[in-house]
Amino acid sequence: MLLVYNVAIRVTARNSQRHHMLAVLDQLPPSTDCIFLGNSLVEAGCDVAAFNTAWPGTNSGQSIMPANLALGATTPVEHCVILKRALNKPLPLKFLIYGFFDDQLNVPPKGNWSDLVGNRAFSYYFPKEAASLYAPGSRLKKWELMITGHIPMLAERSSLWGKVESIRRSFEQIGMPRQKVNRFGRVEDFAALESKDVESFIDRCNAVVHENRGFSLAVRQIIDLAHERGAAVILVEMPMPSRHRKIFYSTAAWADLRSHLQLLANEEKAIYLPASDWVQDDQKFEDATHLNEEGARYFSAQLAAAIFRLYSETNQFASPAHKF
C-alpha cells in the first residue's frame, strides 16, 4: 500500500508548479539575457511580452530576451536554487531583476519539515544547495533533505492534499455565496501574505534596522551569482495596492527600512527601484498583493523603460562583455 501511495503521489506531483518550473529551466533558451526572479508577486506582475515590447532599445538593435523564473509561495532560498539551475547554462546574462515586498530580503530562511510544503518542496530537488542556505555547514540538514527528497509521500505530500483541499472547499461552498477566486486560488487567502497588523509590521521593520541586519544569505548569493556573470542586479520593490501602501508603507518604520535596504543594495553594487507606488489604480490588482494581467502589462512596460533609462544614463549595469 505504501508503494502504491508513493507512486500515486509522484504521478500527481508531475503536474505541480514546481515540476513545471523544472521543465522551464531545462528548456530555457540559450539566448536568455534577462531573468525575473521572485515569488508570486513577480510571477503575476512581470509580463515578459510587455517588458520586451516596451524595451526602448529593440528598434535600435539593442534587443533583450527576458524569462520569468518566478515561482509562487517560495522564499529566497528557492529563488537562489532556481537561479543556480538556470545558470548551469552559459546564458549571456545582462540583467537579474529580483522582485520583493516588505522585509523579504532580510528574513532568515526557515527550512523545517513544516515549512517545506507546496512549491517550497522545490528545495528537496536540490538538497545540497538548499541545505547550504538553510543550515550552512550542516551535514545533517543535507542528509535530511536528500533522504526526504527520495520519498514522494514525504517530499510531495502537499500535491495530493492540495487536491483533497480543493474537493473539501467545493463541498464547503454548497449553498453558500460563491467566493472570489483568481488564477492563484481564493482571493481571501492572499490577505495572509500581509502582516497581521501595523504594530507587528513596524516591529519587524525596526528589528531589521536597529539590528543592522544585512540581506539574507540566499539573497546575497543571488546577487553574487548574477555579478559573476557580469550582470546587473535590480532589486524591485513590487507594486502594492493603495491599502497596503497607506497602512504599512506610510509608516516611519518602513521609510527607515527602505533607506536601510537602499544602503545594503549600494554595498552589494545592486540597483534599488522603489516601485511600490508605480501602479496607482487599484483596479489593476486582483487581490491584496497581486497585479492582474492588465496591471502586469502596465507595470512591466514602466519597468522596461526605467531599467533601460538607468542603463543608458549610467552605463554601469553590465560588464564590457555584456554591454549593448
C-alpha positions in Angstrom: 0.0 0.0 0.0 2.8 2.4 0.8 4.4 1.7 -2.6 1.1 2.4 -4.4 0.7 5.6 -2.3 4.2 6.8 -3.2 3.6 6.1 -6.9 0.3 7.9 -6.8 1.8 11.0 -5.2 4.8 11.0 -7.6 2.4 10.9 -10.6 0.2 13.7 -9.0 3.3 15.9 -8.4 4.2 15.9 -12.1 1.5 18.5 -12.7 2.7 20.8 -9.9 4.0 24.2 -10.5 7.5 23.2 -9.2 7.7 20.4 -11.7 6.7 22.8 -14.4 9.5 25.1 -13.3 12.0 22.2 -13.8 10.7 21.9 -17.3 11.0 25.6 -17.9 14.6 25.6 -16.6 15.5 22.6 -18.9 14.1 24.4 -21.9 15.4 27.9 -21.1 16.5 29.5 -24.4 20.3 29.9 -24.6 19.9 33.5 -25.7 18.2 34.5 -22.4 19.9 37.6 -21.1 17.3 38.9 -18.6 15.8 36.9 -15.7 12.9 37.8 -13.5 13.1 36.1 -10.1 10.9 36.1 -7.0 7.6 34.7 -5.7 4.0 35.0 -7.0 4.2 38.8 -7.0 6.8 38.6 -9.7 5.2 35.6 -11.4 2.0 37.6 -11.7 3.4 41.1 -12.0 6.2 40.8 -14.6 4.8 40.2 -18.1 7.7 39.1 -20.3 5.9 40.0 -23.6 5.0 43.5 -22.3 8.5 44.1 -21.0 10.1 43.0 -24.3 7.7 45.1 -26.4 8.3 48.2 -24.3 12.1 47.8 -24.2 13.3 51.1 -25.8 16.4 49.5 -27.4 14.6 47.0 -29.5 14.2 49.3 -32.6 17.9 50.3 -32.4 19.4 46.8 -32.3 19.7 46.7 -28.5 17.1 43.9 -28.0 16.6 41.8 -25.0 15.5 38.2 -24.3 13.7 38.0 -20.9 12.4 35.0 -19.0 10.3 34.9 -15.9 11.6 32.3 -13.5 9.4 33.4 -10.5 7.6 30.7 -8.5 4.7 31.4 -6.2 4.7 30.6 -2.5 8.5 30.4 -2.3 11.3 32.2 -0.5 14.8 33.5 -1.5 16.2 30.0 -0.9 14.1 28.5 -3.6 14.8 31.6 -5.8 18.6 31.1 -5.4 18.3 27.4 -6.2 16.3 28.2 -9.4 18.9 30.8 -10.4 21.8 28.3 -9.9 20.0 25.8 -12.0 19.4 28.4 -14.8 23.0 29.5 -14.7 24.2 26.0 -15.3 23.7 27.1 -18.9 26.1 29.6 -20.4 23.5 32.4 -20.6 24.7 35.8 -21.7 23.0 37.4 -18.7 22.7 41.2 -18.6 20.0 41.8 -16.0 18.8 39.9 -13.0 15.5 41.5 -11.8 14.6 40.4 -8.3 11.1 41.5 -7.0 10.2 41.6 -3.3 7.9 43.2 -0.8 8.1 44.2 2.9 11.2 42.8 4.7 11.6 39.7 2.4 15.2 40.5 1.7 16.3 40.3 5.3 14.2 37.4 6.7 16.3 34.4 7.9 15.2 31.3 5.9 13.3 28.5 7.6 13.6 25.0 6.2 11.9 22.9 8.8 9.7 19.9 7.9 6.6 22.0 8.4 7.9 24.8 6.1 8.9 22.8 3.0 5.4 22.2 1.6 3.8 23.2 -1.7 6.3 24.9 -4.0 8.8 25.2 -1.2 9.3 21.4 -1.8 11.5 22.6 -4.7 14.3 22.5 -2.1 14.1 18.8 -2.0 15.0 18.6 -5.6 18.4 20.2 -4.9 19.2 19.2 -1.3 22.9 20.2 -1.2 22.2 23.7 -2.5 19.2 24.2 -0.3 20.9 22.8 2.9 23.8 25.2 2.4 21.4 28.1 2.7 19.1 26.8 5.5 22.0 25.5 7.7 25.4 26.3 6.3 28.0 23.6 7.1 25.4 21.2 8.4 25.7 17.6 7.1 22.6 16.6 9.0 20.4 19.1 7.1 21.8 18.0 3.8 21.1 14.3 4.5 17.7 15.2 5.9 16.7 16.9 2.6 18.3 14.2 0.5 16.5 11.3 2.2 13.2 13.1 2.3 13.5 14.0 -1.3 13.6 10.4 -2.3 10.3 9.6 -0.6 7.4 11.1 -2.6 4.9 10.6 0.3 7.1 13.0 2.3 8.6 15.4 -0.2 5.5 15.7 -2.4 2.9 15.3 0.4 1.2 18.6 -0.4 0.4 17.5 -4.0 -2.3 15.0 -3.0 -3.6 17.0 -0.1 -3.9 20.0 -2.3 -6.5 18.1 -4.4 -8.2 16.9 -1.3 -8.4 20.5 -0.1 -9.9 21.6 -3.4 -12.6 19.0 -3.1 -13.3 19.9 0.5 -13.7 23.6 -0.4 -16.1 22.6 -3.3 -18.4 20.9 -0.8 -18.0 23.8 1.7 -19.4 26.1 -1.0 -22.6 24.2 -1.5 -25.5 26.5 -0.6 -23.1 29.4 0.2 -22.3 32.6 -1.7 -19.5 31.9 -4.2 -16.1 33.1 -3.0 -14.0 35.2 -5.4 -11.1 33.3 -6.9 -8.3 34.2 -9.3 -5.5 32.3 -11.2 -3.7 31.6 -7.9 -6.7 30.5 -5.8 -9.1 32.1 -3.3 -8.6 35.8 -3.2 -9.1 35.9 0.6 -6.2 33.5 1.1 -3.7 36.1 -0.1 -4.6 38.6 2.6 -2.4 36.3 4.8 0.7 37.5 2.9 0.3 40.8 4.6 1.4 41.5 8.2 -1.3 40.8 10.8 -1.4 44.4 11.9 0.6 47.6 11.7 2.3 47.0 15.1 3.8 43.7 14.0 4.9 45.2 10.7 6.6 48.1 12.5 8.3 45.7 14.9 9.7 43.7 12.0 11.0 46.8 10.2 12.5 48.2 13.3 14.2 45.0 14.2 16.0 44.9 10.8 17.2 48.5 11.1 18.1 48.5 14.8 20.0 45.2 14.5 21.6 46.4 11.3 20.7 43.2 9.5 22.0 42.6 6.1 20.4 40.7 3.2 19.8 37.0 4.0 22.4 34.5 2.8 20.2 33.4 -0.1 19.7 37.0 -1.3 23.4 37.7 -1.2 24.1 34.5 -3.2 21.6 35.6 -5.8 23.4 38.9 -6.2 26.8 37.2 -6.3 25.7 34.7 -8.9 24.5 37.5 -11.2 27.6 39.5 -10.7 29.8 36.5 -11.5 28.1 36.6 -14.9 28.8 40.3 -15.2 25.0 41.1 -14.9 23.3 44.0 -13.3 21.1 43.2 -10.3 17.9 45.3 -9.9 16.0 44.9 -6.6 12.5 45.9 -7.3 10.0 46.9 -4.6 6.9 45.4 -6.2 3.8 47.4 -6.7 1.2 47.3 -3.9 -2.4 48.3 -3.8 -3.3 51.6 -2.1 -4.5 49.9 1.0 -1.1 48.2 1.7 0.8 51.5 1.0 -1.5 53.5 3.2 -1.5 51.1 6.1 2.1 49.8 6.0 4.3 51.9 3.7 3.2 55.2 5.1 4.9 54.4 8.4 8.2 55.9 9.6 9.4 52.3 10.2 9.0 51.4 6.5 10.8 54.7 5.5 13.7 53.7 7.7 13.7 50.1 6.4 13.7 51.3 2.8 16.7 53.6 3.5 18.4 50.6 5.1 17.7 48.4 2.1 19.0 51.1 -0.3 22.2 51.3 1.6 22.6 47.5 1.5 21.9 47.5 -2.2 24.6 50.1 -2.8 27.1 48.0 -0.8 26.2 45.0 -2.9 26.5 47.1 -6.1 22.9 46.5 -6.9 20.2 48.9 -8.0 17.2 49.5 -5.8 13.9 50.5 -7.5 11.2 51.7 -5.1 8.3 50.8 -7.4 5.6 50.0 -4.9 3.6 53.1 -6.0 4.0 52.7 -9.7 0.5 51.3 -10.2 -1.9 53.8 -8.6 -5.1 52.2 -10.0 -6.4 49.5 -7.6 -8.4 48.1 -10.5 -5.1 46.7 -11.8 -4.8 44.4 -8.8 -6.7 41.1 -8.5 -6.2 40.7 -4.7 -4.4 42.2 -1.7 -1.0 41.9 -3.3 -1.0 40.6 -6.9 -1.3 42.6 -10.1 -3.8 41.4 -12.6 -2.9 40.8 -16.2 -3.7 44.4 -17.2 -1.6 45.7 -14.2 1.2 43.4 -15.1 1.4 44.7 -18.6 1.3 48.3 -17.4 3.9 47.8 -14.7 6.2 45.7 -17.0 6.3 48.4 -19.6 7.2 51.0 -17.0 9.9 48.7 -15.6 11.5 48.2 -19.0 11.6 51.9 -19.7 13.1 52.6 -16.2 15.8 50.0 -16.4 16.8 51.0 -20.0 16.9 54.6 -18.9 19.1 53.9 -15.9 21.4 51.8 -18.0 21.7 54.5 -20.7 22.4 57.2 -18.1 25.0 55.4 -16.0 26.3 52.7 -18.4 27.2 50.7 -15.4 24.7 47.9 -15.4 26.7 45.4 -17.4 30.2 44.3 -17.8 32.0 45.3 -21.0 31.3 41.9 -22.5 27.6 42.3 -22.0 27.1 46.0 -23.0 24.8 46.6 -25.9 
